[in-house]
Amino acid sequence: MKDFSWKYFALTGDVESYLLYKEVERNRDSIDTEAIGMGDDEEELPIEGIEL
């Protein structure tokens, strides 16, 4: 949905599609941290066994 709304905005310049893009992005960010039980102020811990 995020990619579609961005592409539609890029092609048409429709403001509502940009607002939809931003809303999906904002919801995705809040869901990601809530799903793993992390708040914005907590530090992410690395997954063991994976080298960065």
mmCIF file as Biopython writes it, N, C-alpha, C and O atoms, coordinates in Angstrom:
data_model
#
loop_
_atom_site.group_PDB
_atom_site.id
_atom_site.type_symbol
_atom_site.label_atom_id
_atom_site.label_alt_id
_atom_site.label_comp_id
_atom_site.label_asym_id
_atom_site.label_entity_id
_atom_site.label_seq_id
_atom_site.pdbx_PDB_ins_code
_atom_site.Cartn_x
_atom_site.Cartn_y
_atom_site.Cartn_z
_atom_site.occupancy
_atom_site.B_iso_or_equiv
_atom_site.auth_seq_id
_atom_site.auth_asym_id
_atom_site.pdbx_PDB_model_num
ATOM 1   N N  . MET A ? 1  ? 0.833  -1.180  0.000   1.0 0.0 1  A 1 
ATOM 2   C CA . MET A ? 1  ? 0.000  0.000   0.000   1.0 0.0 1  A 1 
ATOM 3   C C  . MET A ? 1  ? 0.879  1.245   0.000   1.0 0.0 1  A 1 
ATOM 4   O O  . MET A ? 1  ? 0.577  2.235   -0.665  1.0 0.0 1  A 1 
ATOM 5   N N  . LYS A ? 2  ? 1.967  1.176   0.755   1.0 0.0 2  A 1 
ATOM 6   C CA . LYS A ? 2  ? 2.875  2.317   0.843   1.0 0.0 2  A 1 
ATOM 7   C C  . LYS A ? 2  ? 3.483  2.623   -0.518  1.0 0.0 2  A 1 
ATOM 8   O O  . LYS A ? 2  ? 3.515  3.779   -0.940  1.0 0.0 2  A 1 
ATOM 9   N N  . ASP A ? 3  ? 3.963  1.595   -1.204  1.0 0.0 3  A 1 
ATOM 10  C CA . ASP A ? 3  ? 4.574  1.797   -2.520  1.0 0.0 3  A 1 
ATOM 11  C C  . ASP A ? 3  ? 3.565  2.317   -3.526  1.0 0.0 3  A 1 
ATOM 12  O O  . ASP A ? 3  ? 3.872  3.207   -4.320  1.0 0.0 3  A 1 
ATOM 13  N N  . PHE A ? 4  ? 2.347  1.756   -3.495  1.0 0.0 4  A 1 
ATOM 14  C CA . PHE A ? 4  ? 1.320  2.198   -4.422  1.0 0.0 4  A 1 
ATOM 15  C C  . PHE A ? 4  ? 0.986  3.673   -4.229  1.0 0.0 4  A 1 
ATOM 16  O O  . PHE A ? 4  ? 0.925  4.434   -5.195  1.0 0.0 4  A 1 
ATOM 17  N N  . SER A ? 5  ? 0.770  4.072   -2.971  1.0 0.0 5  A 1 
ATOM 18  C CA . SER A ? 5  ? 0.384  5.461   -2.720  1.0 0.0 5  A 1 
ATOM 19  C C  . SER A ? 5  ? 1.508  6.418   -3.112  1.0 0.0 5  A 1 
ATOM 20  O O  . SER A ? 5  ? 1.237  7.520   -3.589  1.0 0.0 5  A 1 
ATOM 21  N N  . TRP A ? 6  ? 2.766  6.016   -2.919  1.0 0.0 6  A 1 
ATOM 22  C CA . TRP A ? 6  ? 3.882  6.880   -3.313  1.0 0.0 6  A 1 
ATOM 23  C C  . TRP A ? 6  ? 3.968  6.997   -4.836  1.0 0.0 6  A 1 
ATOM 24  O O  . TRP A ? 6  ? 4.150  8.091   -5.370  1.0 0.0 6  A 1 
ATOM 25  N N  . LYS A ? 7  ? 3.837  5.869   -5.529  1.0 0.0 7  A 1 
ATOM 26  C CA . LYS A ? 7  ? 3.903  5.897   -6.994  1.0 0.0 7  A 1 
ATOM 27  C C  . LYS A ? 7  ? 2.754  6.709   -7.576  1.0 0.0 7  A 1 
ATOM 28  O O  . LYS A ? 7  ? 2.947  7.463   -8.529  1.0 0.0 7  A 1 
ATOM 29  N N  . TYR A ? 8  ? 1.564  6.560   -7.010  1.0 0.0 8  A 1 
ATOM 30  C CA . TYR A ? 8  ? 0.409  7.326   -7.477  1.0 0.0 8  A 1 
ATOM 31  C C  . TYR A ? 8  ? 0.643  8.819   -7.252  1.0 0.0 8  A 1 
ATOM 32  O O  . TYR A ? 8  ? 0.345  9.639   -8.119  1.0 0.0 8  A 1 
ATOM 33  N N  . PHE A ? 9  ? 1.177  9.161   -6.086  1.0 0.0 9  A 1 
ATOM 34  C CA . PHE A ? 9  ? 1.484  10.566  -5.813  1.0 0.0 9  A 1 
ATOM 35  C C  . PHE A ? 9  ? 2.525  11.101  -6.786  1.0 0.0 9  A 1 
ATOM 36  O O  . PHE A ? 9  ? 2.392  12.214  -7.295  1.0 0.0 9  A 1 
ATOM 37  N N  . ALA A ? 10 ? 3.562  10.309  -7.045  1.0 0.0 10 A 1 
ATOM 38  C CA . ALA A ? 10 ? 4.631  10.744  -7.949  1.0 0.0 10 A 1 
ATOM 39  C C  . ALA A ? 10 ? 4.103  10.975  -9.364  1.0 0.0 10 A 1 
ATOM 40  O O  . ALA A ? 10 ? 4.548  11.890  -10.057 1.0 0.0 10 A 1 
ATOM 41  N N  . LEU A ? 11 ? 3.167  10.151  -9.780  1.0 0.0 11 A 1 
ATOM 42  C CA . LEU A ? 11 ? 2.625  10.293  -11.135 1.0 0.0 11 A 1 
ATOM 43  C C  . LEU A ? 11 ? 1.598  11.407  -11.257 1.0 0.0 11 A 1 
ATOM 44  O O  . LEU A ? 11 ? 1.540  12.090  -12.280 1.0 0.0 11 A 1 
ATOM 45  N N  . THR A ? 12 ? 0.779  11.597  -10.212 1.0 0.0 12 A 1 
ATOM 46  C CA . THR A ? 12 ? -0.344 12.533  -10.319 1.0 0.0 12 A 1 
ATOM 47  C C  . THR A ? 12 ? -0.170 13.811  -9.512  1.0 0.0 12 A 1 
ATOM 48  O O  . THR A ? 12 ? -0.764 14.837  -9.845  1.0 0.0 12 A 1 
ATOM 49  N N  . GLY A ? 13 ? 0.629  13.765  -8.467  1.0 0.0 13 A 1 
ATOM 50  C CA . GLY A ? 13 ? 0.756  14.926  -7.593  1.0 0.0 13 A 1 
ATOM 51  C C  . GLY A ? 13 ? -0.431 15.075  -6.649  1.0 0.0 13 A 1 
ATOM 52  O O  . GLY A ? 13 ? -0.614 16.129  -6.041  1.0 0.0 13 A 1 
ATOM 53  N N  . ASP A ? 14 ? -1.237 14.023  -6.525  1.0 0.0 14 A 1 
ATOM 54  C CA . ASP A ? 14 ? -2.424 14.045  -5.673  1.0 0.0 14 A 1 
ATOM 55  C C  . ASP A ? 14 ? -2.022 14.108  -4.204  1.0 0.0 14 A 1 
ATOM 56  O O  . ASP A ? 14 ? -1.330 13.221  -3.704  1.0 0.0 14 A 1 
ATOM 57  N N  . VAL A ? 15 ? -2.457 15.154  -3.518  1.0 0.0 15 A 1 
ATOM 58  C CA . VAL A ? 15 ? -2.079 15.379  -2.125  1.0 0.0 15 A 1 
ATOM 59  C C  . VAL A ? 15 ? -2.641 14.288  -1.214  1.0 0.0 15 A 1 
ATOM 60  O O  . VAL A ? 15 ? -1.970 13.873  -0.269  1.0 0.0 15 A 1 
ATOM 61  N N  . GLU A ? 16 ? -3.857 13.820  -1.482  1.0 0.0 16 A 1 
ATOM 62  C CA . GLU A ? 16 ? -4.446 12.790  -0.640  1.0 0.0 16 A 1 
ATOM 63  C C  . GLU A ? 16 ? -3.646 11.488  -0.691  1.0 0.0 16 A 1 
ATOM 64  O O  . GLU A ? 16 ? -3.553 10.782  0.312   1.0 0.0 16 A 1 
ATOM 65  N N  . SER A ? 17 ? -3.076 11.169  -1.836  1.0 0.0 17 A 1 
ATOM 66  C CA . SER A ? 17 ? -2.260 9.952   -1.913  1.0 0.0 17 A 1 
ATOM 67  C C  . SER A ? 17 ? -0.970 10.127  -1.113  1.0 0.0 17 A 1 
ATOM 68  O O  . SER A ? 17 ? -0.472 9.161   -0.535  1.0 0.0 17 A 1 
ATOM 69  N N  . TYR A ? 18 ? -0.418 11.349  -1.069  1.0 0.0 18 A 1 
ATOM 70  C CA . TYR A ? 18 ? 0.765  11.604  -0.244  1.0 0.0 18 A 1 
ATOM 71  C C  . TYR A ? 18 ? 0.416  11.470  1.237   1.0 0.0 18 A 1 
ATOM 72  O O  . TYR A ? 18 ? 1.184  10.895  2.009   1.0 0.0 18 A 1 
ATOM 73  N N  . LEU A ? 19 ? -0.731 11.995  1.630   1.0 0.0 19 A 1 
ATOM 74  C CA . LEU A ? 19 ? -1.155 11.880  3.026   1.0 0.0 19 A 1 
ATOM 75  C C  . LEU A ? 19 ? -1.381 10.421  3.411   1.0 0.0 19 A 1 
ATOM 76  O O  . LEU A ? 19 ? -1.068 10.021  4.532   1.0 0.0 19 A 1 
ATOM 77  N N  . LEU A ? 20 ? -1.920 9.625   2.493   1.0 0.0 20 A 1 
ATOM 78  C CA . LEU A ? 20 ? -2.082 8.200   2.738   1.0 0.0 20 A 1 
ATOM 79  C C  . LEU A ? 20 ? -0.722 7.539   2.908   1.0 0.0 20 A 1 
ATOM 80  O O  . LEU A ? 20 ? -0.542 6.718   3.807   1.0 0.0 20 A 1 
ATOM 81  N N  . TYR A ? 21 ? 0.229  7.883   2.065   1.0 0.0 21 A 1 
ATOM 82  C CA . TYR A ? 21 ? 1.591  7.353   2.164   1.0 0.0 21 A 1 
ATOM 83  C C  . TYR A ? 21 ? 2.179  7.644   3.542   1.0 0.0 21 A 1 
ATOM 84  O O  . TYR A ? 21 ? 2.738  6.751   4.179   1.0 0.0 21 A 1 
ATOM 85  N N  . LYS A ? 22 ? 2.058  8.883   4.001   1.0 0.0 22 A 1 
ATOM 86  C CA . LYS A ? 22 ? 2.616  9.258   5.299   1.0 0.0 22 A 1 
ATOM 87  C C  . LYS A ? 22 ? 1.895  8.535   6.442   1.0 0.0 22 A 1 
ATOM 88  O O  . LYS A ? 22 ? 2.534  8.143   7.419   1.0 0.0 22 A 1 
ATOM 89  N N  . GLU A ? 23 ? 0.584  8.355   6.334   1.0 0.0 23 A 1 
ATOM 90  C CA . GLU A ? 23 ? -0.177 7.665   7.371   1.0 0.0 23 A 1 
ATOM 91  C C  . GLU A ? 23 ? 0.243  6.198   7.462   1.0 0.0 23 A 1 
ATOM 92  O O  . GLU A ? 23 ? 0.425  5.669   8.558   1.0 0.0 23 A 1 
ATOM 93  N N  . VAL A ? 24 ? 0.394  5.550   6.322   1.0 0.0 24 A 1 
ATOM 94  C CA . VAL A ? 24 ? 0.840  4.149   6.310   1.0 0.0 24 A 1 
ATOM 95  C C  . VAL A ? 24 ? 2.234  4.050   6.904   1.0 0.0 24 A 1 
ATOM 96  O O  . VAL A ? 24 ? 2.511  3.130   7.672   1.0 0.0 24 A 1 
ATOM 97  N N  . GLU A ? 25 ? 3.112  4.976   6.564   1.0 0.0 25 A 1 
ATOM 98  C CA . GLU A ? 25 ? 4.470  4.978   7.086   1.0 0.0 25 A 1 
ATOM 99  C C  . GLU A ? 25 ? 4.471  5.163   8.608   1.0 0.0 25 A 1 
ATOM 100 O O  . GLU A ? 25 ? 5.199  4.471   9.321   1.0 0.0 25 A 1 
ATOM 101 N N  . ARG A ? 26 ? 3.663  6.087   9.095   1.0 0.0 26 A 1 
ATOM 102 C CA . ARG A ? 26 ? 3.590  6.345   10.533  1.0 0.0 26 A 1 
ATOM 103 C C  . ARG A ? 26 ? 3.034  5.118   11.272  1.0 0.0 26 A 1 
ATOM 104 O O  . ARG A ? 26 ? 3.543  4.750   12.331  1.0 0.0 26 A 1 
ATOM 105 N N  . ASN A ? 27 ? 2.003  4.494   10.720  1.0 0.0 27 A 1 
ATOM 106 C CA . ASN A ? 27 ? 1.425  3.303   11.354  1.0 0.0 27 A 1 
ATOM 107 C C  . ASN A ? 27 ? 2.396  2.139   11.328  1.0 0.0 27 A 1 
ATOM 108 O O  . ASN A ? 27 ? 2.473  1.383   12.297  1.0 0.0 27 A 1 
ATOM 109 N N  . ARG A ? 28 ? 3.136  1.977   10.246  1.0 0.0 28 A 1 
ATOM 110 C CA . ARG A ? 28 ? 4.110  0.890   10.139  1.0 0.0 28 A 1 
ATOM 111 C C  . ARG A ? 28 ? 5.186  1.038   11.202  1.0 0.0 28 A 1 
ATOM 112 O O  . ARG A ? 28 ? 5.583  0.055   11.827  1.0 0.0 28 A 1 
ATOM 113 N N  . ASP A ? 29 ? 5.659  2.259   11.411  1.0 0.0 29 A 1 
ATOM 114 C CA . ASP A ? 29 ? 6.701  2.488   12.407  1.0 0.0 29 A 1 
ATOM 115 C C  . ASP A ? 29 ? 6.205  2.188   13.816  1.0 0.0 29 A 1 
ATOM 116 O O  . ASP A ? 29 ? 6.937  1.598   14.611  1.0 0.0 29 A 1 
ATOM 117 N N  . SER A ? 30 ? 4.990  2.580   14.138  1.0 0.0 30 A 1 
ATOM 118 C CA . SER A ? 30 ? 4.479  2.338   15.488  1.0 0.0 30 A 1 
ATOM 119 C C  . SER A ? 30 ? 4.159  0.870   15.693  1.0 0.0 30 A 1 
ATOM 120 O O  . SER A ? 30 ? 4.341  0.359   16.798  1.0 0.0 30 A 1 
ATOM 121 N N  . ILE A ? 31 ? 3.691  0.178   14.676  1.0 0.0 31 A 1 
ATOM 122 C CA . ILE A ? 31 ? 3.370  -1.240  14.792  1.0 0.0 31 A 1 
ATOM 123 C C  . ILE A ? 31 ? 4.641  -2.057  14.979  1.0 0.0 31 A 1 
ATOM 124 O O  . ILE A ? 31 ? 4.653  -2.995  15.777  1.0 0.0 31 A 1 
ATOM 125 N N  . ASP A ? 32 ? 5.704  -1.724  14.266  1.0 0.0 32 A 1 
ATOM 126 C CA . ASP A ? 32 ? 6.954  -2.477  14.377  1.0 0.0 32 A 1 
ATOM 127 C C  . ASP A ? 32 ? 7.479  -2.481  15.805  1.0 0.0 32 A 1 
ATOM 128 O O  . ASP A ? 32 ? 7.879  -3.532  16.307  1.0 0.0 32 A 1 
ATOM 129 N N  . THR A ? 33 ? 7.488  -1.340  16.466  1.0 0.0 33 A 1 
ATOM 130 C CA . THR A ? 33 ? 8.022  -1.286  17.823  1.0 0.0 33 A 1 
ATOM 131 C C  . THR A ? 33 ? 7.047  -1.878  18.837  1.0 0.0 33 A 1 
ATOM 132 O O  . THR A ? 33 ? 7.477  -2.481  19.820  1.0 0.0 33 A 1 
ATOM 133 N N  . GLU A ? 34 ? 5.753  -1.718  18.617  1.0 0.0 34 A 1 
ATOM 134 C CA . GLU A ? 34 ? 4.777  -2.278  19.543  1.0 0.0 34 A 1 
ATOM 135 C C  . GLU A ? 34 ? 4.734  -3.789  19.450  1.0 0.0 34 A 1 
ATOM 136 O O  . GLU A ? 34 ? 4.522  -4.461  20.459  1.0 0.0 34 A 1 
ATOM 137 N N  . ALA A ? 35 ? 4.929  -4.337  18.262  1.0 0.0 35 A 1 
ATOM 138 C CA . ALA A ? 35 ? 4.835  -5.782  18.060  1.0 0.0 35 A 1 
ATOM 139 C C  . ALA A ? 35 ? 5.910  -6.533  18.828  1.0 0.0 35 A 1 
ATOM 140 O O  . ALA A ? 35 ? 5.681  -7.662  19.260  1.0 0.0 35 A 1 
ATOM 141 N N  . ILE A ? 36 ? 7.065  -5.935  19.003  1.0 0.0 36 A 1 
ATOM 142 C CA . ILE A ? 36 ? 8.146  -6.609  19.721  1.0 0.0 36 A 1 
ATOM 143 C C  . ILE A ? 36 ? 8.261  -6.119  21.162  1.0 0.0 36 A 1 
ATOM 144 O O  . ILE A ? 36 ? 9.193  -6.487  21.877  1.0 0.0 36 A 1 
ATOM 145 N N  . GLY A ? 37 ? 7.306  -5.284  21.585  1.0 0.0 37 A 1 
ATOM 146 C CA . GLY A ? 37 ? 7.283  -4.835  22.962  1.0 0.0 37 A 1 
ATOM 147 C C  . GLY A ? 37 ? 8.332  -3.791  23.290  1.0 0.0 37 A 1 
ATOM 148 O O  . GLY A ? 37 ? 8.784  -3.698  24.431  1.0 0.0 37 A 1 
ATOM 149 N N  . MET A ? 38 ? 8.722  -3.008  22.300  1.0 0.0 38 A 1 
ATOM 150 C CA . MET A ? 38 ? 9.732  -1.972  22.505  1.0 0.0 38 A 1 
ATOM 151 C C  . MET A ? 38 ? 9.126  -0.599  22.342  1.0 0.0 38 A 1 
ATOM 152 O O  . MET A ? 38 ? 8.349  -0.362  21.417  1.0 0.0 38 A 1 
ATOM 153 N N  . GLY A ? 39 ? 9.472  0.289   23.220  1.0 0.0 39 A 1 
ATOM 154 C CA . GLY A ? 39 ? 9.081  1.678   23.074  1.0 0.0 39 A 1 
ATOM 155 C C  . GLY A ? 39 ? 10.147 2.444   22.326  1.0 0.0 39 A 1 
ATOM 156 O O  . GLY A ? 39 ? 11.200 1.891   22.010  1.0 0.0 39 A 1 
ATOM 157 N N  . ASP A ? 40 ? 9.891  3.703   22.040  1.0 0.0 40 A 1 
ATOM 158 C CA . ASP A ? 40 ? 10.850 4.525   21.310  1.0 0.0 40 A 1 
ATOM 159 C C  . ASP A ? 40 ? 12.114 4.815   22.108  1.0 0.0 40 A 1 
ATOM 160 O O  . ASP A ? 40 ? 13.165 5.082   21.525  1.0 0.0 40 A 1 
ATOM 161 N N  . ASP A ? 41 ? 12.024 4.767   23.439  1.0 0.0 41 A 1 
ATOM 162 C CA . ASP A ? 41 ? 13.162 5.130   24.270  1.0 0.0 41 A 1 
ATOM 163 C C  . ASP A ? 41 ? 14.067 3.945   24.630  1.0 0.0 41 A 1 
ATOM 164 O O  . ASP A ? 41 ? 15.096 4.126   25.281  1.0 0.0 41 A 1 
ATOM 165 N N  . GLU A ? 42 ? 13.687 2.743   24.211  1.0 0.0 42 A 1 
ATOM 166 C CA . GLU A ? 42 ? 14.489 1.568   24.530  1.0 0.0 42 A 1 
ATOM 167 C C  . GLU A ? 42 ? 15.511 1.292   23.432  1.0 0.0 42 A 1 
ATOM 168 O O  . GLU A ? 42 ? 15.271 1.566   22.257  1.0 0.0 42 A 1 
ATOM 169 N N  . GLU A ? 43 ? 16.635 0.753   23.830  1.0 0.0 43 A 1 
ATOM 170 C CA . GLU A ? 43 ? 17.715 0.444   22.889  1.0 0.0 43 A 1 
ATOM 171 C C  . GLU A ? 43 ? 17.479 -0.916  22.247  1.0 0.0 43 A 1 
ATOM 172 O O  . GLU A ? 43 ? 17.086 -1.868  22.921  1.0 0.0 43 A 1 
ATOM 173 N N  . GLU A ? 44 ? 17.722 -1.003  20.937  1.0 0.0 44 A 1 
ATOM 174 C CA . GLU A ? 44 ? 17.604 -2.288  20.256  1.0 0.0 44 A 1 
ATOM 175 C C  . GLU A ? 44 ? 18.824 -3.133  20.560  1.0 0.0 44 A 1 
ATOM 176 O O  . GLU A ? 44 ? 19.949 -2.634  20.564  1.0 0.0 44 A 1 
ATOM 177 N N  . LEU A ? 45 ? 18.604 -4.401  20.813  1.0 0.0 45 A 1 
ATOM 178 C CA . LEU A ? 45 ? 19.700 -5.328  21.076  1.0 0.0 45 A 1 
ATOM 179 C C  . LEU A ? 45 ? 19.967 -6.135  19.813  1.0 0.0 45 A 1 
ATOM 180 O O  . LEU A ? 45 ? 19.028 -6.509  19.110  1.0 0.0 45 A 1 
ATOM 181 N N  . PRO A ? 46 ? 21.228 -6.409  19.515  1.0 0.0 46 A 1 
ATOM 182 C CA . PRO A ? 46 ? 21.533 -7.184  18.315  1.0 0.0 46 A 1 
ATOM 183 C C  . PRO A ? 46 ? 21.097 -8.636  18.474  1.0 0.0 46 A 1 
ATOM 184 O O  . PRO A ? 46 ? 21.076 -9.166  19.584  1.0 0.0 46 A 1 
ATOM 185 N N  . ILE A ? 47 ? 20.758 -9.261  17.384  1.0 0.0 47 A 1 
ATOM 186 C CA . ILE A ? 47 ? 20.391 -10.670 17.382  1.0 0.0 47 A 1 
ATOM 187 C C  . ILE A ? 47 ? 21.671 -11.482 17.421  1.0 0.0 47 A 1 
ATOM 188 O O  . ILE A ? 47 ? 22.594 -11.231 16.647  1.0 0.0 47 A 1 
ATOM 189 N N  . GLU A ? 48 ? 21.730 -12.453 18.319  1.0 0.0 48 A 1 
ATOM 190 C CA . GLU A ? 48 ? 22.944 -13.252 18.455  1.0 0.0 48 A 1 
ATOM 191 C C  . GLU A ? 48 ? 23.174 -14.102 17.214  1.0 0.0 48 A 1 
ATOM 192 O O  . GLU A ? 48 ? 22.234 -14.609 16.603  1.0 0.0 48 A 1 
ATOM 193 N N  . GLY A ? 49 ? 24.442 -14.247 16.858  1.0 0.0 49 A 1 
ATOM 194 C CA . GLY A ? 49 ? 24.807 -15.090 15.731  1.0 0.0 49 A 1 
ATOM 195 C C  . GLY A ? 49 ? 24.813 -14.379 14.390  1.0 0.0 49 A 1 
ATOM 196 O O  . GLY A ? 49 ? 25.164 -14.982 13.377  1.0 0.0 49 A 1 
ATOM 197 N N  . ILE A ? 50 ? 24.435 -13.119 14.364  1.0 0.0 50 A 1 
ATOM 198 C CA . ILE A ? 50 ? 24.432 -12.365 13.118  1.0 0.0 50 A 1 
ATOM 199 C C  . ILE A ? 50 ? 25.486 -11.276 13.213  1.0 0.0 50 A 1 
ATOM 200 O O  . ILE A ? 50 ? 25.436 -10.418 14.094  1.0 0.0 50 A 1 
ATOM 201 N N  . GLU A ? 51 ? 26.426 -11.324 12.306  1.0 0.0 51 A 1 
ATOM 202 C CA . GLU A ? 51 ? 27.475 -10.290 12.294  1.0 0.0 51 A 1 
ATOM 203 C C  . GLU A ? 51 ? 27.050 -9.163  11.375  1.0 0.0 51 A 1 
ATOM 204 O O  . GLU A ? 51 ? 26.532 -9.397  10.283  1.0 0.0 51 A 1 
ATOM 205 N N  . LEU A ? 52 ? 27.272 -7.948  11.825  1.0 0.0 52 A 1 
ATOM 206 C CA . LEU A ? 52 ? 26.931 -6.779  11.010  1.0 0.0 52 A 1 
ATOM 207 C C  . LEU A ? 52 ? 28.131 -6.210  10.314  1.0 0.0 52 A 1 
ATOM 208 O O  . LEU A ? 52 ? 28.013 -5.223  9.589   1.0 0.0 52 A 1 
#
